[in-house]
Amino acid sequence: MARAMGHAWGSAVCMALTSLWAASGSVFDYSQTWQLIINTGTTFAAFLMVFLIQTTQNRDGVAI
């Protein structure tokens, strides 16, 4: 997972999903639910990335 998220494709997928969300705003009339979806998604992703970063740092520390 760390390798995938650290790769350029991981960033491209995140950017594409955010672009799709932004483009869908006019369809959903920029509602609060529409905004809540991206807020929840980014909070969840950031929370998981913290644990992913900590795990990879721990592995690196053990390897050294």
mmCIF file of the N, C-alpha and C atoms, coordinates in Angstrom:
data_MODEL
# 
_entry.id   MODEL 
# 
loop_
_atom_site.group_PDB 
_atom_site.id 
_atom_site.type_symbol 
_atom_site.label_atom_id 
_atom_site.label_alt_id 
_atom_site.label_comp_id 
_atom_site.label_asym_id 
_atom_site.label_entity_id 
_atom_site.label_seq_id 
_atom_site.pdbx_PDB_ins_code 
_atom_site.Cartn_x 
_atom_site.Cartn_y 
_atom_site.Cartn_z 
_atom_site.occupancy 
_atom_site.B_iso_or_equiv 
_atom_site.pdbx_formal_charge 
_atom_site.auth_seq_id 
_atom_site.auth_comp_id 
_atom_site.auth_asym_id 
_atom_site.auth_atom_id 
_atom_site.pdbx_PDB_model_num 
ATOM 1   N N  . MET A 1 1  ? 0.826   -1.185 0.000   1.00 0.00 ? 1  MET A N  1 
ATOM 2   C CA . MET A 1 1  ? 0.000   0.000  0.000   1.00 0.00 ? 1  MET A CA 1 
ATOM 3   C C  . MET A 1 1  ? 0.875   1.255  0.000   1.00 0.00 ? 1  MET A C  1 
ATOM 4   N N  . ALA A 1 2  ? 1.929   1.221  0.801   1.00 0.00 ? 2  ALA A N  1 
ATOM 5   C CA . ALA A 1 2  ? 2.825   2.378  0.856   1.00 0.00 ? 2  ALA A CA 1 
ATOM 6   C C  . ALA A 1 2  ? 3.457   2.644  -0.501  1.00 0.00 ? 2  ALA A C  1 
ATOM 7   N N  . ARG A 1 3  ? 3.836   1.589  -1.189  1.00 0.00 ? 3  ARG A N  1 
ATOM 8   C CA . ARG A 1 3  ? 4.436   1.742  -2.513  1.00 0.00 ? 3  ARG A CA 1 
ATOM 9   C C  . ARG A 1 3  ? 3.427   2.307  -3.509  1.00 0.00 ? 3  ARG A C  1 
ATOM 10  N N  . ALA A 1 4  ? 2.188   1.835  -3.439  1.00 0.00 ? 4  ALA A N  1 
ATOM 11  C CA . ALA A 1 4  ? 1.155   2.317  -4.363  1.00 0.00 ? 4  ALA A CA 1 
ATOM 12  C C  . ALA A 1 4  ? 0.824   3.781  -4.125  1.00 0.00 ? 4  ALA A C  1 
ATOM 13  N N  . MET A 1 5  ? 0.692   4.172  -2.851  1.00 0.00 ? 5  MET A N  1 
ATOM 14  C CA . MET A 1 5  ? 0.329   5.553  -2.552  1.00 0.00 ? 5  MET A CA 1 
ATOM 15  C C  . MET A 1 5  ? 1.496   6.510  -2.771  1.00 0.00 ? 5  MET A C  1 
ATOM 16  N N  . GLY A 1 6  ? 2.708   5.994  -2.706  1.00 0.00 ? 6  GLY A N  1 
ATOM 17  C CA . GLY A 1 6  ? 3.879   6.815  -2.956  1.00 0.00 ? 6  GLY A CA 1 
ATOM 18  C C  . GLY A 1 6  ? 4.190   6.968  -4.432  1.00 0.00 ? 6  GLY A C  1 
ATOM 19  N N  . HIS A 1 7  ? 3.522   6.215  -5.257  1.00 0.00 ? 7  HIS A N  1 
ATOM 20  C CA . HIS A 1 7  ? 3.738   6.250  -6.697  1.00 0.00 ? 7  HIS A CA 1 
ATOM 21  C C  . HIS A 1 7  ? 2.930   7.384  -7.320  1.00 0.00 ? 7  HIS A C  1 
ATOM 22  N N  . ALA A 1 8  ? 3.350   7.819  -8.476  1.00 0.00 ? 8  ALA A N  1 
ATOM 23  C CA . ALA A 1 8  ? 2.647   8.905  -9.183  1.00 0.00 ? 8  ALA A CA 1 
ATOM 24  C C  . ALA A 1 8  ? 1.204   8.523  -9.505  1.00 0.00 ? 8  ALA A C  1 
ATOM 25  N N  . TRP A 1 9  ? 0.960   7.231  -9.754  1.00 0.00 ? 9  TRP A N  1 
ATOM 26  C CA . TRP A 1 9  ? -0.403  6.798  -10.074 1.00 0.00 ? 9  TRP A CA 1 
ATOM 27  C C  . TRP A 1 9  ? -1.343  6.978  -8.880  1.00 0.00 ? 9  TRP A C  1 
ATOM 28  N N  . GLY A 1 10 ? -0.852  6.804  -7.691  1.00 0.00 ? 10 GLY A N  1 
ATOM 29  C CA . GLY A 1 10 ? -1.674  7.016  -6.502  1.00 0.00 ? 10 GLY A CA 1 
ATOM 30  C C  . GLY A 1 10 ? -2.144  8.452  -6.409  1.00 0.00 ? 10 GLY A C  1 
ATOM 31  N N  . SER A 1 11 ? -1.232  9.375  -6.678  1.00 0.00 ? 11 SER A N  1 
ATOM 32  C CA . SER A 1 11 ? -1.593  10.793 -6.684  1.00 0.00 ? 11 SER A CA 1 
ATOM 33  C C  . SER A 1 11 ? -2.554  11.110 -7.817  1.00 0.00 ? 11 SER A C  1 
ATOM 34  N N  . ALA A 1 12 ? -2.332  10.506 -8.970  1.00 0.00 ? 12 ALA A N  1 
ATOM 35  C CA . ALA A 1 12 ? -3.205  10.751 -10.121 1.00 0.00 ? 12 ALA A CA 1 
ATOM 36  C C  . ALA A 1 12 ? -4.631  10.273 -9.846  1.00 0.00 ? 12 ALA A C  1 
ATOM 37  N N  . VAL A 1 13 ? -4.769  9.125  -9.192  1.00 0.00 ? 13 VAL A N  1 
ATOM 38  C CA . VAL A 1 13 ? -6.099  8.613  -8.855  1.00 0.00 ? 13 VAL A CA 1 
ATOM 39  C C  . VAL A 1 13 ? -6.804  9.554  -7.885  1.00 0.00 ? 13 VAL A C  1 
ATOM 40  N N  . CYS A 1 14 ? -6.070  10.030 -6.879  1.00 0.00 ? 14 CYS A N  1 
ATOM 41  C CA . CYS A 1 14 ? -6.665  10.979 -5.925  1.00 0.00 ? 14 CYS A CA 1 
ATOM 42  C C  . CYS A 1 14 ? -7.093  12.266 -6.616  1.00 0.00 ? 14 CYS A C  1 
ATOM 43  N N  . MET A 1 15 ? -6.276  12.769 -7.502  1.00 0.00 ? 15 MET A N  1 
ATOM 44  C CA . MET A 1 15 ? -6.619  13.984 -8.227  1.00 0.00 ? 15 MET A CA 1 
ATOM 45  C C  . MET A 1 15 ? -7.817  13.764 -9.142  1.00 0.00 ? 15 MET A C  1 
ATOM 46  N N  . ALA A 1 16 ? -7.889  12.595 -9.780  1.00 0.00 ? 16 ALA A N  1 
ATOM 47  C CA . ALA A 1 16 ? -9.018  12.288 -10.656 1.00 0.00 ? 16 ALA A CA 1 
ATOM 48  C C  . ALA A 1 16 ? -10.320 12.190 -9.864  1.00 0.00 ? 16 ALA A C  1 
ATOM 49  N N  . LEU A 1 17 ? -10.269 11.546 -8.702  1.00 0.00 ? 17 LEU A N  1 
ATOM 50  C CA . LEU A 1 17 ? -11.476 11.438 -7.880  1.00 0.00 ? 17 LEU A CA 1 
ATOM 51  C C  . LEU A 1 17 ? -11.942 12.802 -7.390  1.00 0.00 ? 17 LEU A C  1 
ATOM 52  N N  . THR A 1 18 ? -11.000 13.649 -7.013  1.00 0.00 ? 18 THR A N  1 
ATOM 53  C CA . THR A 1 18 ? -11.355 14.992 -6.574  1.00 0.00 ? 18 THR A CA 1 
ATOM 54  C C  . THR A 1 18 ? -11.933 15.810 -7.726  1.00 0.00 ? 18 THR A C  1 
ATOM 55  N N  . SER A 1 19 ? -11.392 15.642 -8.920  1.00 0.00 ? 19 SER A N  1 
ATOM 56  C CA . SER A 1 19 ? -11.915 16.341 -10.096 1.00 0.00 ? 19 SER A CA 1 
ATOM 57  C C  . SER A 1 19 ? -13.323 15.879 -10.428 1.00 0.00 ? 19 SER A C  1 
ATOM 58  N N  . LEU A 1 20 ? -13.568 14.572 -10.333 1.00 0.00 ? 20 LEU A N  1 
ATOM 59  C CA . LEU A 1 20 ? -14.917 14.047 -10.570 1.00 0.00 ? 20 LEU A CA 1 
ATOM 60  C C  . LEU A 1 20 ? -15.907 14.605 -9.555  1.00 0.00 ? 20 LEU A C  1 
ATOM 61  N N  . TRP A 1 21 ? -15.478 14.670 -8.304  1.00 0.00 ? 21 TRP A N  1 
ATOM 62  C CA . TRP A 1 21 ? -16.334 15.231 -7.261  1.00 0.00 ? 21 TRP A CA 1 
ATOM 63  C C  . TRP A 1 21 ? -16.651 16.694 -7.570  1.00 0.00 ? 21 TRP A C  1 
ATOM 64  N N  . ALA A 1 22 ? -15.645 17.467 -7.934  1.00 0.00 ? 22 ALA A N  1 
ATOM 65  C CA . ALA A 1 22 ? -15.856 18.889 -8.228  1.00 0.00 ? 22 ALA A CA 1 
ATOM 66  C C  . ALA A 1 22 ? -16.764 19.068 -9.444  1.00 0.00 ? 22 ALA A C  1 
ATOM 67  N N  . ALA A 1 23 ? -16.585 18.239 -10.456 1.00 0.00 ? 23 ALA A N  1 
ATOM 68  C CA . ALA A 1 23 ? -17.415 18.337 -11.654 1.00 0.00 ? 23 ALA A CA 1 
ATOM 69  C C  . ALA A 1 23 ? -18.864 17.955 -11.377 1.00 0.00 ? 23 ALA A C  1 
ATOM 70  N N  . SER A 1 24 ? -19.074 17.087 -10.393 1.00 0.00 ? 24 SER A N  1 
ATOM 71  C CA . SER A 1 24 ? -20.441 16.661 -10.087 1.00 0.00 ? 24 SER A CA 1 
ATOM 72  C C  . SER A 1 24 ? -21.194 17.676 -9.228  1.00 0.00 ? 24 SER A C  1 
ATOM 73  N N  . GLY A 1 25 ? -20.527 18.730 -8.807  1.00 0.00 ? 25 GLY A N  1 
ATOM 74  C CA . GLY A 1 25 ? -21.152 19.734 -7.948  1.00 0.00 ? 25 GLY A CA 1 
ATOM 75  C C  . GLY A 1 25 ? -22.383 20.369 -8.559  1.00 0.00 ? 25 GLY A C  1 
ATOM 76  N N  . SER A 1 26 ? -22.318 20.689 -9.844  1.00 0.00 ? 26 SER A N  1 
ATOM 77  C CA . SER A 1 26 ? -23.476 21.317 -10.491 1.00 0.00 ? 26 SER A CA 1 
ATOM 78  C C  . SER A 1 26 ? -24.651 20.360 -10.600 1.00 0.00 ? 26 SER A C  1 
ATOM 79  N N  . VAL A 1 27 ? -24.378 19.082 -10.728 1.00 0.00 ? 27 VAL A N  1 
ATOM 80  C CA . VAL A 1 27 ? -25.444 18.085 -10.806 1.00 0.00 ? 27 VAL A CA 1 
ATOM 81  C C  . VAL A 1 27 ? -26.194 17.998 -9.479  1.00 0.00 ? 27 VAL A C  1 
ATOM 82  N N  . PHE A 1 28 ? -25.454 18.079 -8.375  1.00 0.00 ? 28 PHE A N  1 
ATOM 83  C CA . PHE A 1 28 ? -26.056 17.960 -7.050  1.00 0.00 ? 28 PHE A CA 1 
ATOM 84  C C  . PHE A 1 28 ? -26.340 19.328 -6.426  1.00 0.00 ? 28 PHE A C  1 
ATOM 85  N N  . ASP A 1 29 ? -26.251 20.375 -7.222  1.00 0.00 ? 29 ASP A N  1 
ATOM 86  C CA . ASP A 1 29 ? -26.589 21.737 -6.810  1.00 0.00 ? 29 ASP A CA 1 
ATOM 87  C C  . ASP A 1 29 ? -25.732 22.198 -5.630  1.00 0.00 ? 29 ASP A C  1 
ATOM 88  N N  . TYR A 1 30 ? -24.506 21.714 -5.563  1.00 0.00 ? 30 TYR A N  1 
ATOM 89  C CA . TYR A 1 30 ? -23.552 22.111 -4.532  1.00 0.00 ? 30 TYR A CA 1 
ATOM 90  C C  . TYR A 1 30 ? -24.160 22.032 -3.128  1.00 0.00 ? 30 TYR A C  1 
ATOM 91  N N  . SER A 1 31 ? -24.829 20.938 -2.861  1.00 0.00 ? 31 SER A N  1 
ATOM 92  C CA . SER A 1 31 ? -25.526 20.762 -1.591  1.00 0.00 ? 31 SER A CA 1 
ATOM 93  C C  . SER A 1 31 ? -24.552 20.477 -0.453  1.00 0.00 ? 31 SER A C  1 
ATOM 94  N N  . GLN A 1 32 ? -25.067 20.508 0.766   1.00 0.00 ? 32 GLN A N  1 
ATOM 95  C CA . GLN A 1 32 ? -24.232 20.196 1.918   1.00 0.00 ? 32 GLN A CA 1 
ATOM 96  C C  . GLN A 1 32 ? -23.825 18.722 1.910   1.00 0.00 ? 32 GLN A C  1 
ATOM 97  N N  . THR A 1 33 ? -24.703 17.865 1.423   1.00 0.00 ? 33 THR A N  1 
ATOM 98  C CA . THR A 1 33 ? -24.373 16.439 1.323   1.00 0.00 ? 33 THR A CA 1 
ATOM 99  C C  . THR A 1 33 ? -23.224 16.236 0.353   1.00 0.00 ? 33 THR A C  1 
ATOM 100 N N  . TRP A 1 34 ? -23.262 16.976 -0.748  1.00 0.00 ? 34 TRP A N  1 
ATOM 101 C CA . TRP A 1 34 ? -22.201 16.899 -1.755  1.00 0.00 ? 34 TRP A CA 1 
ATOM 102 C C  . TRP A 1 34 ? -20.868 17.280 -1.126  1.00 0.00 ? 34 TRP A C  1 
ATOM 103 N N  . GLN A 1 35 ? -20.851 18.344 -0.323  1.00 0.00 ? 35 GLN A N  1 
ATOM 104 C CA . GLN A 1 35 ? -19.629 18.781 0.336   1.00 0.00 ? 35 GLN A CA 1 
ATOM 105 C C  . GLN A 1 35 ? -19.211 17.802 1.437   1.00 0.00 ? 35 GLN A C  1 
ATOM 106 N N  . LEU A 1 36 ? -20.184 17.243 2.138   1.00 0.00 ? 36 LEU A N  1 
ATOM 107 C CA . LEU A 1 36 ? -19.890 16.292 3.202   1.00 0.00 ? 36 LEU A CA 1 
ATOM 108 C C  . LEU A 1 36 ? -19.180 15.051 2.674   1.00 0.00 ? 36 LEU A C  1 
ATOM 109 N N  . ILE A 1 37 ? -19.508 14.649 1.454   1.00 0.00 ? 37 ILE A N  1 
ATOM 110 C CA . ILE A 1 37 ? -18.883 13.465 0.857   1.00 0.00 ? 37 ILE A CA 1 
ATOM 111 C C  . ILE A 1 37 ? -17.376 13.663 0.739   1.00 0.00 ? 37 ILE A C  1 
ATOM 112 N N  . ILE A 1 38 ? -16.936 14.800 0.198   1.00 0.00 ? 38 ILE A N  1 
ATOM 113 C CA . ILE A 1 38 ? -15.494 15.009 0.034   1.00 0.00 ? 38 ILE A CA 1 
ATOM 114 C C  . ILE A 1 38 ? -14.827 15.237 1.384   1.00 0.00 ? 38 ILE A C  1 
ATOM 115 N N  . ASN A 1 39 ? -15.497 15.913 2.295   1.00 0.00 ? 39 ASN A N  1 
ATOM 116 C CA . ASN A 1 39 ? -14.911 16.138 3.615   1.00 0.00 ? 39 ASN A CA 1 
ATOM 117 C C  . ASN A 1 39 ? -14.706 14.819 4.355   1.00 0.00 ? 39 ASN A C  1 
ATOM 118 N N  . THR A 1 40 ? -15.699 13.950 4.299   1.00 0.00 ? 40 THR A N  1 
ATOM 119 C CA . THR A 1 40 ? -15.589 12.650 4.953   1.00 0.00 ? 40 THR A CA 1 
ATOM 120 C C  . THR A 1 40 ? -14.508 11.799 4.295   1.00 0.00 ? 40 THR A C  1 
ATOM 121 N N  . GLY A 1 41 ? -14.493 11.787 2.980   1.00 0.00 ? 41 GLY A N  1 
ATOM 122 C CA . GLY A 1 41 ? -13.502 10.995 2.248   1.00 0.00 ? 41 GLY A CA 1 
ATOM 123 C C  . GLY A 1 41 ? -12.076 11.431 2.519   1.00 0.00 ? 41 GLY A C  1 
ATOM 124 N N  . THR A 1 42 ? -11.834 12.744 2.500   1.00 0.00 ? 42 THR A N  1 
ATOM 125 C CA . THR A 1 42 ? -10.473 13.218 2.733   1.00 0.00 ? 42 THR A CA 1 
ATOM 126 C C  . THR A 1 42 ? -10.047 13.022 4.190   1.00 0.00 ? 42 THR A C  1 
ATOM 127 N N  . THR A 1 43 ? -10.975 13.161 5.116   1.00 0.00 ? 43 THR A N  1 
ATOM 128 C CA . THR A 1 43 ? -10.648 12.921 6.522   1.00 0.00 ? 43 THR A CA 1 
ATOM 129 C C  . THR A 1 43 ? -10.280 11.461 6.735   1.00 0.00 ? 43 THR A C  1 
ATOM 130 N N  . PHE A 1 44 ? -11.067 10.567 6.157   1.00 0.00 ? 44 PHE A N  1 
ATOM 131 C CA . PHE A 1 44 ? -10.807 9.134  6.268   1.00 0.00 ? 44 PHE A CA 1 
ATOM 132 C C  . PHE A 1 44 ? -9.464  8.775  5.642   1.00 0.00 ? 44 PHE A C  1 
ATOM 133 N N  . ALA A 1 45 ? -9.196  9.318  4.448   1.00 0.00 ? 45 ALA A N  1 
ATOM 134 C CA . ALA A 1 45 ? -7.932  9.024  3.766   1.00 0.00 ? 45 ALA A CA 1 
ATOM 135 C C  . ALA A 1 45 ? -6.743  9.554  4.567   1.00 0.00 ? 45 ALA A C  1 
ATOM 136 N N  . ALA A 1 46 ? -6.865  10.761 5.103   1.00 0.00 ? 46 ALA A N  1 
ATOM 137 C CA . ALA A 1 46 ? -5.767  11.331 5.896   1.00 0.00 ? 46 ALA A CA 1 
ATOM 138 C C  . ALA A 1 46 ? -5.515  10.501 7.153   1.00 0.00 ? 46 ALA A C  1 
ATOM 139 N N  . PHE A 1 47 ? -6.579  10.058 7.796   1.00 0.00 ? 47 PHE A N  1 
ATOM 140 C CA . PHE A 1 47 ? -6.461  9.229  8.992   1.00 0.00 ? 47 PHE A CA 1 
ATOM 141 C C  . PHE A 1 47 ? -5.711  7.940  8.678   1.00 0.00 ? 47 PHE A C  1 
ATOM 142 N N  . LEU A 1 48 ? -6.072  7.281  7.591   1.00 0.00 ? 48 LEU A N  1 
ATOM 143 C CA . LEU A 1 48 ? -5.403  6.040  7.216   1.00 0.00 ? 48 LEU A CA 1 
ATOM 144 C C  . LEU A 1 48 ? -3.959  6.278  6.784   1.00 0.00 ? 48 LEU A C  1 
ATOM 145 N N  . MET A 1 49 ? -3.696  7.393  6.107   1.00 0.00 ? 49 MET A N  1 
ATOM 146 C CA . MET A 1 49 ? -2.339  7.681  5.658   1.00 0.00 ? 49 MET A CA 1 
ATOM 147 C C  . MET A 1 49 ? -1.395  7.919  6.843   1.00 0.00 ? 49 MET A C  1 
ATOM 148 N N  . VAL A 1 50 ? -1.906  8.480  7.934   1.00 0.00 ? 50 VAL A N  1 
ATOM 149 C CA . VAL A 1 50 ? -1.081  8.662  9.127   1.00 0.00 ? 50 VAL A CA 1 
ATOM 150 C C  . VAL A 1 50 ? -0.580  7.310  9.626   1.00 0.00 ? 50 VAL A C  1 
ATOM 151 N N  . PHE A 1 51 ? -1.460  6.339  9.686   1.00 0.00 ? 51 PHE A N  1 
ATOM 152 C CA . PHE A 1 51 ? -1.059  5.003  10.132  1.00 0.00 ? 51 PHE A CA 1 
ATOM 153 C C  . PHE A 1 51 ? -0.133  4.335  9.124   1.00 0.00 ? 51 PHE A C  1 
ATOM 154 N N  . LEU A 1 52 ? -0.382  4.545  7.854   1.00 0.00 ? 52 LEU A N  1 
ATOM 155 C CA . LEU A 1 52 ? 0.487   3.984  6.823   1.00 0.00 ? 52 LEU A CA 1 
ATOM 156 C C  . LEU A 1 52 ? 1.888   4.568  6.924   1.00 0.00 ? 52 LEU A C  1 
ATOM 157 N N  . ILE A 1 53 ? 1.990   5.869  7.106   1.00 0.00 ? 53 ILE A N  1 
ATOM 158 C CA . ILE A 1 53 ? 3.296   6.513  7.239   1.00 0.00 ? 53 ILE A CA 1 
ATOM 159 C C  . ILE A 1 53 ? 4.014   6.017  8.488   1.00 0.00 ? 53 ILE A C  1 
ATOM 160 N N  . GLN A 1 54 ? 3.285   5.923  9.581   1.00 0.00 ? 54 GLN A N  1 
ATOM 161 C CA . GLN A 1 54 ? 3.908   5.451  10.830  1.00 0.00 ? 54 GLN A CA 1 
ATOM 162 C C  . GLN A 1 54 ? 4.414   4.017  10.687  1.00 0.00 ? 54 GLN A C  1 
ATOM 163 N N  . THR A 1 55 ? 3.639   3.177  10.038  1.00 0.00 ? 55 THR A N  1 
ATOM 164 C CA . THR A 1 55 ? 4.043   1.782  9.832   1.00 0.00 ? 55 THR A CA 1 
ATOM 165 C C  . THR A 1 55 ? 5.308   1.696  8.987   1.00 0.00 ? 55 THR A C  1 
ATOM 166 N N  . THR A 1 56 ? 5.345   2.467  7.903   1.00 0.00 ? 56 THR A N  1 
ATOM 167 C CA . THR A 1 56 ? 6.537   2.413  7.041   1.00 0.00 ? 56 THR A CA 1 
ATOM 168 C C  . THR A 1 56 ? 7.759   2.984  7.754   1.00 0.00 ? 56 THR A C  1 
ATOM 169 N N  . GLN A 1 57 ? 7.570   4.003  8.586   1.00 0.00 ? 57 GLN A N  1 
ATOM 170 C CA . GLN A 1 57 ? 8.698   4.527  9.359   1.00 0.00 ? 57 GLN A CA 1 
ATOM 171 C C  . GLN A 1 57 ? 9.183   3.503  10.377  1.00 0.00 ? 57 GLN A C  1 
ATOM 172 N N  . ASN A 1 58 ? 8.270   2.795  10.999  1.00 0.00 ? 58 ASN A N  1 
ATOM 173 C CA . ASN A 1 58 ? 8.664   1.751  11.944  1.00 0.00 ? 58 ASN A CA 1 
ATOM 174 C C  . ASN A 1 58 ? 9.442   0.643  11.244  1.00 0.00 ? 58 ASN A C  1 
ATOM 175 N N  . ARG A 1 59 ? 8.978   0.230  10.080  1.00 0.00 ? 59 ARG A N  1 
ATOM 176 C CA . ARG A 1 59 ? 9.695   -0.805 9.321   1.00 0.00 ? 59 ARG A CA 1 
ATOM 177 C C  . ARG A 1 59 ? 11.083  -0.322 8.930   1.00 0.00 ? 59 ARG A C  1 
ATOM 178 N N  . ASP A 1 60 ? 11.172  0.949  8.513   1.00 0.00 ? 60 ASP A N  1 
ATOM 179 C CA . ASP A 1 60 ? 12.461  1.505  8.130   1.00 0.00 ? 60 ASP A CA 1 
ATOM 180 C C  . ASP A 1 60 ? 13.396  1.538  9.321   1.00 0.00 ? 60 ASP A C  1 
ATOM 181 N N  . GLY A 1 61 ? 12.865  1.906  10.486  1.00 0.00 ? 61 GLY A N  1 
ATOM 182 C CA . GLY A 1 61 ? 13.675  1.942  11.699  1.00 0.00 ? 61 GLY A CA 1 
ATOM 183 C C  . GLY A 1 61 ? 14.202  0.579  12.091  1.00 0.00 ? 61 GLY A C  1 
ATOM 184 N N  . VAL A 1 62 ? 13.367  -0.432 11.952  1.00 0.00 ? 62 VAL A N  1 
ATOM 185 C CA . VAL A 1 62 ? 13.786  -1.801 12.266  1.00 0.00 ? 62 VAL A CA 1 
ATOM 186 C C  . VAL A 1 62 ? 14.837  -2.276 11.262  1.00 0.00 ? 62 VAL A C  1 
ATOM 187 N N  . ALA A 1 63 ? 14.670  -1.921 10.002  1.00 0.00 ? 63 ALA A N  1 
ATOM 188 C CA . ALA A 1 63 ? 15.627  -2.351 8.984   1.00 0.00 ? 63 ALA A CA 1 
ATOM 189 C C  . ALA A 1 63 ? 16.993  -1.698 9.174   1.00 0.00 ? 63 ALA A C  1 
ATOM 190 N N  . ILE A 1 64 ? 16.977  -0.493 9.673   1.00 0.00 ? 64 ILE A N  1 
ATOM 191 C CA . ILE A 1 64 ? 18.269  0.192  9.887   1.00 0.00 ? 64 ILE A CA 1 
ATOM 192 C C  . ILE A 1 64 ? 18.964  -0.411 11.079  1.00 0.00 ? 64 ILE A C  1 
# 
